[in-house]
């Protein structure tokens, strides 16, 4: 297993001569990318175990980076990855990254968008092969497996797609109810029952 270092020397801007993995993740994708990167990095080092949509800290290792410390502190017991993301995005540790980058002129505005200087730093860092690609691109570049499925599964759906899926789910529920009701009328007497009619409709 290849474990990447947590910092990168990014030259060209003297006031920001060194940005670490999570600074760069913030520049590339904001607080969500920081959270994704922390979960992935800790799973690679064996400090975090991902099972389906849940995650739990394992072992006794104490990482040096405050973001990674915050993740492990949040999940000594099994937690959903979604809840870990939510907690970390609003954490003082991630807020501090945004404030520090803003003070250096690398992000701007309430949404902490990268400035031209921030984009230059990011482009320079992308040429450093010592940094994992998921920091710049996101978890879609991970190989198929538990980590990729777990992290991507915790991402919020786009609002339009989420509403469409909700409407589809409601329509399927109505169809299941109608089918179950029809079956109950067609089954007269004490014949064999399939166990609640709508059992397969929720899939």
Secondary structure, DSSP 8 states (H G I E B T S, - for coil): -----SEEE--S-GGG-EEEHHHHHHHHHHHHHHHHHHHHHHHHTTSEEEETTEEEE-SS---SSHHHHHHHHHTSS-EEHHHHHHHHHTSHHHHHHHHHHHHTTSEETTTTEE-HHHHHHHHHHHT-TTS-HHHHH-GGGS-SSHHHHHHHHTS---HHHHHHHHHHHHHHHHHHHHHHHHHHHHS-TT----SSSGGGTT-
